Amino acid sequence: MIVLVAIVGIPILLSIREAFFRENEGIDPNTGLLQGGEEFVGLRNFTDIFAGTNNVTSTWGTLDRFINAFINTSLFTLVCVLIETVLGVAMALIMSKAFRGRGIVRAGILVPWAIPTIVSALMWKLIFDEAGIMNRILGAQVLWLADNFSSFWAVVIMDVWKTAPFIGLLVLAGLQTIPAEVYEAAKVDGASVWQQFVRITLPMVKPTLVVAVLFRTLDTLRIFDAPYAMIGPAKYSVETLSMFAYEEANATRYGPAAAYSIVLFLYIVLVAFIFVKLLGADVVGDEESKALREQRRRKKAEGKLAGSRTGKQRTSITSGGMP
């Protein structure tokens, strides 16, 4: 708890405090010089987010820069996580099969996930270069690294290649907990491969899959290094909320940057709450704690029941002894 407070709690509190201040750019009436330091502006940094005074032009049209970054962040999360989930489940099914060379296949699938993101981004930047391998394969001159719709898909391809193995690894762990007897019984009953996948594999691997999707969703919502390293800053077709907040902080506008970061933080908390409450994501996996709570609940109920029985016996004895 001390470590968590030091590296998580204190920075969050300082960010919240910074979000209510702004660099003092006024003129000192006494000296006529620019004032230094910070001034308290209340909720001004938050209200300016939705004021619509900072319009930019991207593939989605002319929008406020914050709205544009919010749309990019949400679309990156939706598209990347959806493709990664499908590919991750397919990878897990392949890695769970017994065949010759399975170790090499598992290692080959997990290698992209082990490579640092910045290295992967620079590698894919070379692939998506105007004279790179991708354009040679396609036989076209696509400007993947420019500020256009193609750059959005370039980041999606890189992120899917990098992190789909993560979902595959977690789903593989869930697949290995399914007894083989269940599939044997299904085969005896005449179930097809698709029926086994839909009726057995997906329901039994759902807890692990939901947690894996939750982790990837929260991680993609704060995506920064992939688009920043591949496409670059101030490219509004791929600019995310994390990139926008970084650019504001880099321009010494720490108050607005803190406000953008807090909005992103609240967005992530909302998504995590929806996953936990609606989809039943067990992010802690504390089955033992649940069993202990259930045991205490039963003991408490049994104690109340025993107390009520004792009270009834005392009442009957007292009433029976009356003349």
One Martini backbone bead per residue (centre of mass of N, CA, C, O) as a GRO file, in nm:
protein
  323
    1MET     BB    1   0.056   0.064  -0.019
    2ILE     BB    2   0.296   0.255  -0.014
    3VAL     BB    3   0.372   0.224  -0.312
    4LEU     BB    4   0.097   0.306  -0.433
    5VAL     BB    5   0.089   0.590  -0.308
    6ALA     BB    6   0.360   0.692  -0.433
    7ILE     BB    7   0.298   0.606  -0.760
    8VAL     BB    8  -0.027   0.691  -0.760
    9GLY     BB    9  -0.167   0.878  -0.553
   10ILE     BB   10   0.008   1.137  -0.560
   11PRO     BB   11  -0.006   1.201  -0.868
   12ILE     BB   12  -0.314   1.228  -0.876
   13LEU     BB   13  -0.338   1.462  -0.675
   14LEU     BB   14  -0.153   1.659  -0.835
   15SER     BB   15  -0.328   1.659  -1.092
   16ILE     BB   16  -0.583   1.769  -0.966
   17ARG     BB   17  -0.457   2.031  -0.869
   18GLU     BB   18  -0.350   2.129  -1.154
   19ALA     BB   19  -0.643   2.151  -1.293
   20PHE     BB   20  -0.697   2.438  -1.113
   21PHE     BB   21  -0.459   2.553  -1.284
   22ARG     BB   22  -0.265   2.832  -1.431
   23GLU     BB   23  -0.077   3.009  -1.616
   24ASN     BB   24   0.040   3.324  -1.561
   25GLU     BB   25  -0.051   3.590  -1.815
   26GLY     BB   26  -0.055   3.845  -1.673
   27ILE     BB   27  -0.051   4.180  -1.562
   28ASP     BB   28   0.123   4.376  -1.358
   29PRO     BB   29   0.005   4.674  -1.225
   30ASN     BB   30   0.278   4.769  -1.083
   31THR     BB   31   0.506   4.682  -1.323
   32GLY     BB   32   0.410   4.571  -1.624
   33LEU     BB   33   0.458   4.272  -1.598
   34LEU     BB   34   0.478   3.951  -1.619
   35GLN     BB   35   0.337   3.705  -1.461
   36GLY     BB   36   0.402   3.454  -1.244
   37GLY     BB   37   0.311   3.146  -1.218
   38GLU     BB   38   0.004   3.068  -1.063
   39GLU     BB   39  -0.357   3.029  -1.112
   40PHE     BB   40  -0.674   3.017  -1.003
   41VAL     BB   41  -0.957   2.864  -1.216
   42GLY     BB   42  -1.094   2.612  -1.144
   43LEU     BB   43  -1.311   2.491  -1.411
   44ARG     BB   44  -1.181   2.607  -1.674
   45ASN     BB   45  -1.022   2.363  -1.794
   46PHE     BB   46  -1.289   2.196  -1.836
   47THR     BB   47  -1.467   2.396  -2.001
   48ASP     BB   48  -1.259   2.431  -2.241
   49ILE     BB   49  -1.291   2.148  -2.364
   50PHE     BB   50  -1.613   2.227  -2.457
   51ALA     BB   51  -1.589   2.505  -2.629
   52GLY     BB   52  -1.470   2.491  -2.934
   53THR     BB   53  -1.170   2.664  -2.993
   54ASN     BB   54  -0.996   2.393  -3.112
   55ASN     BB   55  -0.969   2.346  -3.430
   56VAL     BB   56  -0.952   2.061  -3.653
   57THR     BB   57  -0.819   1.865  -3.930
   58SER     BB   58  -0.946   1.555  -4.044
   59THR     BB   59  -1.096   1.263  -4.143
   60TRP     BB   60  -1.361   1.371  -3.966
   61GLY     BB   61  -1.300   1.666  -3.993
   62THR     BB   62  -1.411   1.952  -3.830
   63LEU     BB   63  -1.280   1.965  -3.500
   64ASP     BB   64  -1.229   1.939  -3.197
   65ARG     BB   65  -0.946   1.828  -3.058
   66PHE     BB   66  -1.072   1.659  -2.833
   67ILE     BB   67  -1.286   1.510  -3.000
   68ASN     BB   68  -1.086   1.385  -3.197
   69ALA     BB   69  -0.923   1.228  -2.981
   70PHE     BB   70  -1.165   1.068  -2.872
   71ILE     BB   71  -1.235   0.920  -3.133
   72ASN     BB   72  -0.964   0.784  -3.178
   73THR     BB   73  -0.953   0.628  -2.914
   74SER     BB   74  -1.217   0.467  -2.951
   75LEU     BB   75  -1.150   0.337  -3.228
   76PHE     BB   76  -0.894   0.195  -3.151
   77THR     BB   77  -1.024   0.020  -2.933
   78LEU     BB   78  -1.245  -0.121  -3.096
   79VAL     BB   79  -1.077  -0.237  -3.335
   80CYS     BB   80  -0.837  -0.371  -3.192
   81VAL     BB   81  -0.987  -0.553  -2.986
   82LEU     BB   82  -1.155  -0.711  -3.187
   83ILE     BB   83  -0.922  -0.833  -3.354
   84GLU     BB   84  -0.755  -0.946  -3.115
   85THR     BB   85  -0.967  -1.146  -3.014
   86VAL     BB   86  -0.990  -1.324  -3.262
   87LEU     BB   87  -0.684  -1.388  -3.292
   88GLY     BB   88  -0.632  -1.487  -3.001
   89VAL     BB   89  -0.821  -1.731  -3.008
   90ALA     BB   90  -0.684  -1.867  -3.250
   91MET     BB   91  -0.406  -1.894  -3.118
   92ALA     BB   92  -0.499  -2.066  -2.876
   93LEU     BB   93  -0.606  -2.306  -3.041
   94ILE     BB   94  -0.335  -2.372  -3.173
   95MET     BB   95  -0.155  -2.396  -2.906
   96SER     BB   96  -0.343  -2.639  -2.779
   97LYS     BB   97  -0.240  -2.824  -2.978
   98ALA     BB   98  -0.116  -3.144  -3.076
   99PHE     BB   99   0.203  -3.098  -3.232
  100ARG     BB  100   0.456  -3.068  -3.432
  101GLY     BB  101   0.613  -2.774  -3.328
  102ARG     BB  102   0.464  -2.614  -3.097
  103GLY     BB  103   0.692  -2.449  -2.965
  104ILE     BB  104   0.759  -2.276  -3.215
  105VAL     BB  105   0.479  -2.152  -3.248
  106ARG     BB  106   0.460  -2.017  -2.972
  107ALA     BB  107   0.711  -1.841  -3.001
  108GLY     BB  108   0.623  -1.693  -3.262
  109ILE     BB  109   0.363  -1.562  -3.136
  110LEU     BB  110   0.515  -1.419  -2.877
  111VAL     BB  111   0.731  -1.224  -2.991
  112PRO     BB  112   0.574  -0.954  -3.043
  113TRP     BB  113   0.505  -0.909  -2.737
  114ALA     BB  114   0.819  -0.890  -2.642
  115ILE     BB  115   0.841  -0.644  -2.798
  116PRO     BB  116   0.890  -0.335  -2.788
  117THR     BB  117   0.690  -0.084  -2.894
  118ILE     BB  118   0.901   0.112  -3.016
  119VAL     BB  119   1.030  -0.101  -3.199
  120SER     BB  120   0.776  -0.179  -3.356
  121ALA     BB  121   0.713   0.103  -3.467
  122LEU     BB  122   0.978   0.141  -3.629
  123MET     BB  123   0.947  -0.108  -3.803
  124TRP     BB  124   0.666  -0.026  -3.929
  125LYS     BB  125   0.767   0.237  -4.050
  126LEU     BB  126   0.939   0.097  -4.267
  127ILE     BB  127   0.709  -0.069  -4.396
  128PHE     BB  128   0.520   0.210  -4.440
  129ASP     BB  129   0.680   0.328  -4.634
  130GLU     BB  130   0.681   0.445  -4.948
  131ALA     BB  131   0.944   0.230  -4.996
  132GLY     BB  132   0.822  -0.015  -4.876
  133ILE     BB  133   0.694  -0.329  -4.841
  134MET     BB  134   0.389  -0.277  -4.857
  135ASN     BB  135   0.384  -0.130  -5.137
  136ARG     BB  136   0.516  -0.366  -5.290
  137ILE     BB  137   0.293  -0.570  -5.238
  138LEU     BB  138   0.052  -0.382  -5.348
  139GLY     BB  139   0.142  -0.186  -5.587
  140ALA     BB  140   0.147   0.093  -5.421
  141GLN     BB  141   0.110   0.452  -5.321
  142VAL     BB  142   0.092   0.469  -4.988
  143LEU     BB  143   0.035   0.711  -4.725
  144TRP     BB  144   0.075   0.593  -4.418
  145LEU     BB  145   0.247   0.847  -4.267
  146ALA     BB  146   0.029   1.032  -4.299
  147ASP     BB  147  -0.250   1.259  -4.261
  148ASN     BB  148  -0.463   0.990  -4.272
  149PHE     BB  149  -0.651   0.705  -4.300
  150SER     BB  150  -0.405   0.511  -4.333
  151SER     BB  151  -0.269   0.570  -4.058
  152PHE     BB  152  -0.479   0.434  -3.884
  153TRP     BB  153  -0.431   0.141  -4.002
  154ALA     BB  154  -0.133   0.123  -3.932
  155VAL     BB  155  -0.174   0.123  -3.626
  156VAL     BB  156  -0.362  -0.119  -3.609
  157ILE     BB  157  -0.170  -0.332  -3.726
  158MET     BB  158   0.053  -0.296  -3.518
  159ASP     BB  159  -0.116  -0.352  -3.259
  160VAL     BB  160  -0.217  -0.632  -3.336
  161TRP     BB  161   0.059  -0.766  -3.375
  162LYS     BB  162   0.159  -0.704  -3.078
  163THR     BB  163  -0.123  -0.794  -2.881
  164ALA     BB  164  -0.268  -1.060  -2.959
  165PRO     BB  165  -0.085  -1.263  -2.792
  166PHE     BB  166  -0.194  -1.184  -2.515
  167ILE     BB  167  -0.474  -1.307  -2.547
  168GLY     BB  168  -0.373  -1.588  -2.628
  169LEU     BB  169  -0.230  -1.652  -2.357
  170LEU     BB  170  -0.479  -1.630  -2.169
  171VAL     BB  171  -0.663  -1.829  -2.321
  172LEU     BB  172  -0.476  -2.072  -2.296
  173ALA     BB  173  -0.502  -2.096  -1.989
  174GLY     BB  174  -0.811  -2.157  -2.005
  175LEU     BB  175  -0.801  -2.413  -2.190
  176GLN     BB  176  -0.625  -2.594  -1.984
  177THR     BB  177  -0.888  -2.625  -1.777
  178ILE     BB  178  -1.024  -2.810  -1.977
  179PRO     BB  179  -1.152  -3.102  -1.996
  180ALA     BB  180  -1.124  -3.370  -2.216
  181GLU     BB  181  -1.394  -3.520  -2.147
  182VAL     BB  182  -1.589  -3.315  -2.267
  183TYR     BB  183  -1.511  -3.357  -2.568
  184GLU     BB  184  -1.559  -3.661  -2.577
  185ALA     BB  185  -1.862  -3.649  -2.511
  186ALA     BB  186  -1.938  -3.470  -2.755
  187LYS     BB  187  -1.846  -3.667  -2.975
  188VAL     BB  188  -2.039  -3.897  -2.893
  189ASP     BB  189  -2.297  -3.697  -2.940
  190GLY     BB  190  -2.221  -3.542  -3.227
  191ALA     BB  191  -2.045  -3.297  -3.212
  192SER     BB  192  -1.920  -3.043  -3.356
  193VAL     BB  193  -1.674  -2.817  -3.372
  194TRP     BB  194  -1.859  -2.568  -3.343
  195GLN     BB  195  -2.024  -2.670  -3.101
  196GLN     BB  196  -1.785  -2.699  -2.911
  197PHE     BB  197  -1.704  -2.399  -2.919
  198VAL     BB  198  -1.985  -2.274  -2.829
  199ARG     BB  199  -2.068  -2.484  -2.581
  200ILE     BB  200  -1.766  -2.502  -2.439
  201THR     BB  201  -1.530  -2.306  -2.482
  202LEU     BB  202  -1.655  -2.024  -2.441
  203PRO     BB  203  -1.795  -2.061  -2.160
  204MET     BB  204  -1.521  -2.166  -2.009
  205VAL     BB  205  -1.342  -1.901  -2.119
  206LYS     BB  206  -1.483  -1.632  -2.041
  207PRO     BB  207  -1.341  -1.519  -1.787
  208THR     BB  208  -1.063  -1.488  -1.927
  209LEU     BB  209  -1.152  -1.321  -2.175
  210VAL     BB  210  -1.269  -1.074  -2.029
  211VAL     BB  211  -1.008  -0.992  -1.887
  212ALA     BB  212  -0.836  -0.960  -2.142
  213VAL     BB  213  -1.015  -0.741  -2.273
  214LEU     BB  214  -0.994  -0.540  -2.044
  215PHE     BB  215  -0.689  -0.492  -2.051
  216ARG     BB  216  -0.680  -0.402  -2.351
  217THR     BB  217  -0.874  -0.166  -2.329
  218LEU     BB  218  -0.718   0.002  -2.116
  219ASP     BB  219  -0.455   0.013  -2.285
  220THR     BB  220  -0.577   0.149  -2.549
  221LEU     BB  221  -0.689   0.414  -2.420
  222ARG     BB  222  -0.360   0.490  -2.366
  223ILE     BB  223  -0.248   0.537  -2.633
  224PHE     BB  224   0.092   0.645  -2.771
  225ASP     BB  225   0.359   0.516  -2.894
  226ALA     BB  226   0.266   0.416  -3.169
  227PRO     BB  227   0.165   0.686  -3.310
  228TYR     BB  228   0.410   0.863  -3.230
  229ALA     BB  229   0.637   0.688  -3.373
  230MET     BB  230   0.506   0.650  -3.658
  231ILE     BB  231   0.363   0.943  -3.725
  232GLY     BB  232   0.340   1.161  -3.499
  233PRO     BB  233   0.295   1.471  -3.415
  234ALA     BB  234   0.016   1.649  -3.507
  235LYS     BB  235  -0.167   1.395  -3.606
  236TYR     BB  236  -0.512   1.397  -3.624
  237SER     BB  237  -0.577   1.099  -3.727
  238VAL     BB  238  -0.404   0.976  -3.446
  239GLU     BB  239  -0.482   1.144  -3.214
  240THR     BB  240  -0.479   1.119  -2.874
  241LEU     BB  241  -0.528   1.186  -2.547
  242SER     BB  242  -0.236   1.134  -2.463
  243MET     BB  243  -0.106   1.313  -2.680
  244PHE     BB  244  -0.251   1.575  -2.609
  245ALA     BB  245  -0.150   1.597  -2.316
  246TYR     BB  246   0.150   1.597  -2.389
  247GLU     BB  247   0.151   1.852  -2.566
  248GLU     BB  248   0.055   2.043  -2.344
  249ALA     BB  249   0.289   1.986  -2.146
  250ASN     BB  250   0.518   2.059  -2.356
  251ALA     BB  251   0.381   2.366  -2.356
  252THR     BB  252   0.328   2.437  -2.040
  253ARG     BB  253   0.014   2.331  -2.011
  254TYR     BB  254  -0.064   2.183  -1.725
  255GLY     BB  255  -0.361   2.223  -1.663
  256PRO     BB  256  -0.495   2.112  -1.924
  257ALA     BB  257  -0.341   1.842  -1.918
  258ALA     BB  258  -0.469   1.746  -1.651
  259ALA     BB  259  -0.761   1.754  -1.751
  260TYR     BB  260  -0.732   1.547  -1.979
  261SER     BB  261  -0.632   1.316  -1.795
  262ILE     BB  262  -0.887   1.301  -1.616
  263VAL     BB  263  -1.086   1.235  -1.836
  264LEU     BB  264  -0.946   0.973  -1.918
  265PHE     BB  265  -0.966   0.840  -1.642
  266LEU     BB  266  -1.279   0.840  -1.629
  267TYR     BB  267  -1.318   0.673  -1.885
  268ILE     BB  268  -1.172   0.419  -1.781
  269VAL     BB  269  -1.349   0.374  -1.531
  270LEU     BB  270  -1.613   0.333  -1.684
  271VAL     BB  271  -1.526   0.086  -1.848
  272ALA     BB  272  -1.452  -0.092  -1.605
  273PHE     BB  273  -1.734  -0.088  -1.475
  274ILE     BB  274  -1.883  -0.224  -1.709
  275PHE     BB  275  -1.725  -0.486  -1.709
  276VAL     BB  276  -1.778  -0.573  -1.411
  277LYS     BB  277  -2.099  -0.544  -1.404
  278LEU     BB  278  -2.201  -0.658  -1.692
  279LEU     BB  279  -1.965  -0.892  -1.762
  280GLY     BB  280  -1.811  -1.014  -1.508
  281ALA     BB  281  -1.524  -0.919  -1.434
  282ASP     BB  282  -1.249  -1.097  -1.279
  283VAL     BB  283  -0.975  -0.912  -1.186
  284VAL     BB  284  -0.881  -1.082  -0.924
  285GLY     BB  285  -0.958  -1.392  -0.860
  286ASP     BB  286  -1.108  -1.435  -0.557
  287GLU     BB  287  -1.225  -1.729  -0.467
  288GLU     BB  288  -1.142  -1.750  -0.170
  289SER     BB  289  -1.284  -1.491  -0.072
  290LYS     BB  290  -1.566  -1.577  -0.157
  291ALA     BB  291  -1.577  -1.830   0.022
  292LEU     BB  292  -1.538  -1.681   0.293
  293ARG     BB  293  -1.786  -1.498   0.270
  294GLU     BB  294  -1.991  -1.729   0.247
  295GLN     BB  295  -1.919  -1.860   0.518
  296ARG     BB  296  -1.987  -1.615   0.697
  297ARG     BB  297  -2.281  -1.593   0.604
  298ARG     BB  298  -2.370  -1.871   0.709
  299LYS     BB  299  -2.290  -1.833   1.005
  300LYS     BB  300  -2.473  -1.589   1.052
  301ALA     BB  301  -2.738  -1.733   0.983
  302GLU     BB  302  -2.708  -1.961   1.192
  303GLY     BB  303  -2.696  -1.773   1.440
  304LYS     BB  304  -2.976  -1.649   1.406
  305LEU     BB  305  -3.132  -1.916   1.412
  306ALA     BB  306  -3.032  -2.008   1.693
  307GLY     BB  307  -3.134  -1.757   1.848
  308SER     BB  308  -3.436  -1.793   1.780
  309ARG     BB  309  -3.465  -2.073   1.909
  310THR     BB  310  -3.381  -1.994   2.198
  311GLY     BB  311  -3.604  -1.783   2.238
  312LYS     BB  312  -3.841  -1.984   2.207
  313GLN     BB  313  -3.765  -2.174   2.439
  314ARG     BB  314  -3.778  -1.964   2.668
  315THR     BB  315  -4.072  -1.887   2.626
  316SER     BB  316  -4.195  -2.170   2.673
  317ILE     BB  317  -4.087  -2.216   2.958
  318THR     BB  318  -4.209  -1.967   3.092
  319SER     BB  319  -4.505  -2.029   3.014
  320GLY     BB  320  -4.506  -2.321   3.150
  321GLY     BB  321  -4.450  -2.205   3.456
  322MET     BB  322  -4.716  -2.087   3.466
  323PRO     BB  323  -5.028  -2.093   3.645
   0.00000   0.00000   0.00000
